[in-house]
């Protein structure tokens, strides 16, 4: 009897360790007010979590078991436990939280507010707004440098990118980019920053040391999100109104491929270990899997309605 | 005097928001219809960007102000039954795929309570008949939460769905 209990306990812990070890995607579904939790190894939706209203942005911590979802309509951040796969809390923030990013150490969450023209900083241990940085008009995507010191914010209606030393609340630079910048992704090592300019249909590539735009590369219509493939030295960009993904080489800053994907592709993220890129197609209500070697769509996973997944949406397995 | 300055400052501050900001969540619209006519015939009805005045009863007139009405880049100004105008741009015109894609370039909430609108009309052959799928995406114009009913997501849905349905039904009548 004791042996049986021990065996069950061991089995359960093995199962939970196994579950925790898989990479997961957290896909916000703006039309159905929920998040699809997808096991990227089995490519199955393992949980659907009700969150706030019209969830858009997602940020996943890699240092603890937390994911944060921005809900612009209900003006709150939903906090998800990425081990138990359940909603554990909610934090009221501003008037239109959209872009969201978590610091590399997992201690802060940064939220751009579309209507308040501000970035709110949430202290993740207390789950309260601990600070506010005033920015330009209608901030959208944001991202942090790998050391967590610099905060980059795309200011959609001012056509620029603001760079902050967020701890000191100091504006380091305002960099003019294309028209209506939305998505921002800092490169793996932090030397480059990529900004997707929705209305000028191009990507501004910025050298983070000089804070200068070193290249502007034309994409498809309405570029939205960017994933950096550091192993392949290229970026993948979703083009909302072209239903395509642009592949841009960072060797020569040239567009090398245009991949047909679903309709209104939005959120995009990469899992280098699996050679896979994931794209949320807003109109099609799914997440597609693209192999980074063959550049072919190898799978399609149905999500909730209006999948957006704006932000870094993958939880990687905990390193040993 | 002081009040005027304050009002001026307030208006200046609000202006970018009024010009650019929109509702928090993009909305989908989709309508389709089956037409007992060939794809070629249906395409000939809709191919010209300004032909909408002939096949959508809600449009009373249409004017091309820039470009060629059968090439991407063309701009049209349509007038609705209530006299309100909308400026739209032809984004894609793909005869091989029988596809037209266009977008609103300047919102006019007196016409539709929307701030952005991207729209695609796609024809496909269904055993000699034609399936017409009209898909759109829009943001409501009212920024922030709790819009008045006439500026809500639902109001935008209703207005655009009605516009699509009216167009599809007229195309069917014309083609059959």
Interface residues (C-beta under 8 A of the other chain):
Chain A: X30 X31 X54 X56 X72 X73 X74 X75 X95 X96 X98 X114 X115 X137 X138 X156 X157 X158 X221 X222 X241 X263 X264 X282 X283 X306
Chain B: X16 X17 X19 X20 X21 X24 X25 X26 X28 X91 X101 X103 X118 X135 X137 X143 X144 X145
